[in-house]
Amino acid sequence: MGLKDRIFLTWNYGKWLFLTGAVYNLVCTGLMLRDVSYAGFVDAFIVKVPVAAVTLLLFLSAKSRDANFFYIDLGLSPRRLIIRSLVIDFLMFFILLTTVLLVNGGEA
């Protein structure tokens, strides 16, 4: 299985985690563009953790066991797919907000 297949399967598995995370990331980016501050960056991260936890809990409760066996049969661990999805989501969060801080500056 190539890298392209792994990326596609990670997207396919964690699609709802990516989409809900992207909505939160864009909302935080929009708010940070209005009023840039380092405190806002920290507050956004503090709220991001519970939002990601609730999203993950809802995602896991809605995921069928058959879907998990599909990925296990392909040789992919559902736990690793979830971790990859969350890491990508948090990386995008930090990239967006760091870009806003670097471009617009911030108050101490």
C-alpha atoms as an extended CHARMM CRD file, in Angstrom:
* protein
*
       108  EXT
         1         1  MET       CA              0.0000000000        0.0000000000        0.0000000000  PROA      1               0.0000000000
         2         2  GLY       CA              1.4800000000        3.2810000000       -1.1120000000  PROA      2               0.0000000000
         3         3  LEU       CA              1.5430000000        6.6770000000        0.5400000000  PROA      3               0.0000000000
         4         4  LYS       CA             -1.2730000000        7.9250000000       -1.6830000000  PROA      4               0.0000000000
         5         5  ASP       CA             -3.5030000000        5.0530000000       -0.5320000000  PROA      5               0.0000000000
         6         6  ARG       CA             -2.6910000000        5.6960000000        3.1310000000  PROA      6               0.0000000000
         7         7  ILE       CA             -3.4980000000        9.3880000000        2.7640000000  PROA      7               0.0000000000
         8         8  PHE       CA             -6.7900000000        8.5910000000        1.0600000000  PROA      8               0.0000000000
         9         9  LEU       CA             -7.7540000000        6.0290000000        3.7180000000  PROA      9               0.0000000000
        10        10  THR       CA             -6.8180000000        8.4230000000        6.5330000000  PROA      10              0.0000000000
        11        11  TRP       CA             -9.0240000000       11.0740000000        4.9100000000  PROA      11              0.0000000000
        12        12  ASN       CA            -11.8100000000        8.5500000000        4.4050000000  PROA      12              0.0000000000
        13        13  TYR       CA            -11.6400000000        7.3560000000        8.0240000000  PROA      13              0.0000000000
        14        14  GLY       CA            -11.3000000000       10.7430000000        9.7290000000  PROA      14              0.0000000000
        15        15  LYS       CA            -13.3550000000       12.8770000000        7.3550000000  PROA      15              0.0000000000
        16        16  TRP       CA            -15.7130000000       14.1690000000       10.0560000000  PROA      16              0.0000000000
        17        17  LEU       CA            -12.8490000000       14.8890000000       12.4200000000  PROA      17              0.0000000000
        18        18  PHE       CA            -11.1510000000       16.9170000000        9.6910000000  PROA      18              0.0000000000
        19        19  LEU       CA            -14.2910000000       18.8240000000        8.7480000000  PROA      19              0.0000000000
        20        20  THR       CA            -15.3500000000       19.7680000000       12.2770000000  PROA      20              0.0000000000
        21        21  GLY       CA            -11.7660000000       20.6630000000       13.1040000000  PROA      21              0.0000000000
        22        22  ALA       CA            -11.5390000000       22.7940000000        9.9690000000  PROA      22              0.0000000000
        23        23  VAL       CA            -14.6810000000       24.7120000000       10.9230000000  PROA      23              0.0000000000
        24        24  TYR       CA            -13.2700000000       25.4470000000       14.3760000000  PROA      24              0.0000000000
        25        25  ASN       CA             -9.8890000000       26.3860000000       12.8880000000  PROA      25              0.0000000000
        26        26  LEU       CA            -11.4610000000       28.8120000000       10.4190000000  PROA      26              0.0000000000
        27        27  VAL       CA            -13.6280000000       30.4090000000       13.1090000000  PROA      27              0.0000000000
        28        28  CYS       CA            -10.5970000000       30.9070000000       15.3460000000  PROA      28              0.0000000000
        29        29  THR       CA             -8.5880000000       32.2830000000       12.4390000000  PROA      29              0.0000000000
        30        30  GLY       CA            -11.3620000000       34.7350000000       11.6140000000  PROA      30              0.0000000000
        31        31  LEU       CA            -11.5850000000       35.9000000000       15.2170000000  PROA      31              0.0000000000
        32        32  MET       CA             -7.8170000000       36.2350000000       15.4440000000  PROA      32              0.0000000000
        33        33  LEU       CA             -7.7660000000       38.3350000000       12.2670000000  PROA      33              0.0000000000
        34        34  ARG       CA            -10.1470000000       40.8020000000       13.9230000000  PROA      34              0.0000000000
        35        35  ASP       CA             -8.1860000000       41.0970000000       17.1710000000  PROA      35              0.0000000000
        36        36  VAL       CA             -4.7040000000       39.5740000000       17.1100000000  PROA      36              0.0000000000
        37        37  SER       CA             -3.2060000000       38.7300000000       20.4930000000  PROA      37              0.0000000000
        38        38  TYR       CA             -1.1250000000       36.0100000000       22.0300000000  PROA      38              0.0000000000
        39        39  ALA       CA             -3.7580000000       35.5440000000       24.7300000000  PROA      39              0.0000000000
        40        40  GLY       CA             -6.3030000000       34.7900000000       22.0040000000  PROA      40              0.0000000000
        41        41  PHE       CA             -3.9620000000       32.1450000000       20.6140000000  PROA      41              0.0000000000
        42        42  VAL       CA             -3.7320000000       30.4720000000       24.0370000000  PROA      42              0.0000000000
        43        43  ASP       CA             -7.4830000000       30.7150000000       24.6050000000  PROA      43              0.0000000000
        44        44  ALA       CA             -8.1770000000       29.1810000000       21.2030000000  PROA      44              0.0000000000
        45        45  PHE       CA             -5.8820000000       26.2590000000       22.0350000000  PROA      45              0.0000000000
        46        46  ILE       CA             -7.4780000000       25.7610000000       25.4640000000  PROA      46              0.0000000000
        47        47  VAL       CA            -10.9180000000       25.5350000000       23.8460000000  PROA      47              0.0000000000
        48        48  LYS       CA             -9.5880000000       23.4020000000       20.9450000000  PROA      48              0.0000000000
        49        49  VAL       CA             -8.7000000000       20.4830000000       23.2230000000  PROA      49              0.0000000000
        50        50  PRO       CA            -12.2320000000       19.9390000000       24.6560000000  PROA      50              0.0000000000
        51        51  VAL       CA            -13.8150000000       20.5470000000       21.2390000000  PROA      51              0.0000000000
        52        52  ALA       CA            -11.5500000000       17.8860000000       19.7190000000  PROA      52              0.0000000000
        53        53  ALA       CA            -12.2990000000       15.5060000000       22.6030000000  PROA      53              0.0000000000
        54        54  VAL       CA            -16.0740000000       15.8870000000       22.2290000000  PROA      54              0.0000000000
        55        55  THR       CA            -15.8250000000       15.5340000000       18.4560000000  PROA      55              0.0000000000
        56        56  LEU       CA            -13.7300000000       12.4000000000       18.8640000000  PROA      56              0.0000000000
        57        57  LEU       CA            -16.2000000000       10.9440000000       21.3610000000  PROA      57              0.0000000000
        58        58  LEU       CA            -19.1230000000       11.5640000000       19.0050000000  PROA      58              0.0000000000
        59        59  PHE       CA            -17.1070000000       10.2250000000       16.0730000000  PROA      59              0.0000000000
        60        60  LEU       CA            -16.2380000000        7.0020000000       17.8940000000  PROA      60              0.0000000000
        61        61  SER       CA            -19.7880000000        6.4390000000       19.1140000000  PROA      61              0.0000000000
        62        62  ALA       CA            -21.1750000000        6.8220000000       15.5810000000  PROA      62              0.0000000000
        63        63  LYS       CA            -18.5210000000        4.6550000000       13.8700000000  PROA      63              0.0000000000
        64        64  SER       CA            -19.6960000000        1.1170000000       13.1440000000  PROA      64              0.0000000000
        65        65  ARG       CA            -17.6150000000       -1.8770000000       14.1050000000  PROA      65              0.0000000000
        66        66  ASP       CA            -17.7590000000       -3.1430000000       10.5290000000  PROA      66              0.0000000000
        67        67  ALA       CA            -15.9550000000       -0.0190000000        9.3540000000  PROA      67              0.0000000000
        68        68  ASN       CA            -13.1900000000       -0.6810000000       11.8650000000  PROA      68              0.0000000000
        69        69  PHE       CA            -12.8090000000       -4.2530000000       10.6250000000  PROA      69              0.0000000000
        70        70  PHE       CA            -12.5420000000       -2.9320000000        7.0690000000  PROA      70              0.0000000000
        71        71  TYR       CA             -9.4850000000       -0.8920000000        8.0170000000  PROA      71              0.0000000000
        72        72  ILE       CA             -8.0380000000       -3.7010000000       10.1340000000  PROA      72              0.0000000000
        73        73  ASP       CA             -8.3390000000       -6.0610000000        7.1560000000  PROA      73              0.0000000000
        74        74  LEU       CA             -6.3820000000       -3.5370000000        5.0800000000  PROA      74              0.0000000000
        75        75  GLY       CA             -3.6290000000       -3.6530000000        7.6900000000  PROA      75              0.0000000000
        76        76  LEU       CA             -4.3690000000       -0.2470000000        9.1870000000  PROA      76              0.0000000000
        77        77  SER       CA             -5.0140000000        0.3320000000       12.8650000000  PROA      77              0.0000000000
        78        78  PRO       CA             -8.0910000000        2.4840000000       13.5920000000  PROA      78              0.0000000000
        79        79  ARG       CA             -6.2400000000        3.9160000000       16.5950000000  PROA      79              0.0000000000
        80        80  ARG       CA             -3.3760000000        5.0830000000       14.3580000000  PROA      80              0.0000000000
        81        81  LEU       CA             -5.8350000000        6.5460000000       11.8670000000  PROA      81              0.0000000000
        82        82  ILE       CA             -7.4720000000        8.5620000000       14.6540000000  PROA      82              0.0000000000
        83        83  ILE       CA             -4.0980000000        9.7570000000       15.9210000000  PROA      83              0.0000000000
        84        84  ARG       CA             -3.0630000000       10.7850000000       12.4050000000  PROA      84              0.0000000000
        85        85  SER       CA             -6.3310000000       12.6550000000       11.9540000000  PROA      85              0.0000000000
        86        86  LEU       CA             -5.9370000000       14.5340000000       15.2270000000  PROA      86              0.0000000000
        87        87  VAL       CA             -2.2780000000       15.3580000000       14.5730000000  PROA      87              0.0000000000
        88        88  ILE       CA             -3.1230000000       16.7470000000       11.1240000000  PROA      88              0.0000000000
        89        89  ASP       CA             -6.0080000000       18.7520000000       12.6090000000  PROA      89              0.0000000000
        90        90  PHE       CA             -3.8370000000       20.2850000000       15.3440000000  PROA      90              0.0000000000
        91        91  LEU       CA             -1.0220000000       20.9960000000       12.8780000000  PROA      91              0.0000000000
        92        92  MET       CA             -3.4180000000       22.8750000000       10.6140000000  PROA      92              0.0000000000
        93        93  PHE       CA             -4.6960000000       24.7710000000       13.6660000000  PROA      93              0.0000000000
        94        94  PHE       CA             -1.1940000000       25.8570000000       14.6520000000  PROA      94              0.0000000000
        95        95  ILE       CA             -0.1970000000       26.7120000000       11.0930000000  PROA      95              0.0000000000
        96        96  LEU       CA             -3.2520000000       28.9230000000       10.5740000000  PROA      96              0.0000000000
        97        97  LEU       CA             -2.9890000000       30.7720000000       13.8820000000  PROA      97              0.0000000000
        98        98  THR       CA              0.7950000000       31.1130000000       13.7280000000  PROA      98              0.0000000000
        99        99  THR       CA              0.4820000000       32.5660000000       10.2490000000  PROA      99              0.0000000000
       100       100  VAL       CA             -2.0380000000       35.1010000000       11.5330000000  PROA      100             0.0000000000
       101       101  LEU       CA              0.2690000000       36.0260000000       14.4060000000  PROA      101             0.0000000000
       102       102  LEU       CA              3.2960000000       36.3800000000       12.1540000000  PROA      102             0.0000000000
       103       103  VAL       CA              1.5480000000       38.3720000000        9.4470000000  PROA      103             0.0000000000
       104       104  ASN       CA             -0.4770000000       40.7230000000       11.6440000000  PROA      104             0.0000000000
       105       105  GLY       CA              1.7050000000       40.7840000000       14.7480000000  PROA      105             0.0000000000
       106       106  GLY       CA              0.2760000000       40.7680000000       18.2170000000  PROA      106             0.0000000000
       107       107  GLU       CA              0.1840000000       42.6080000000       21.4690000000  PROA      107             0.0000000000
       108       108  ALA       CA              2.0170000000       41.3170000000       24.5090000000  PROA      108             0.0000000000
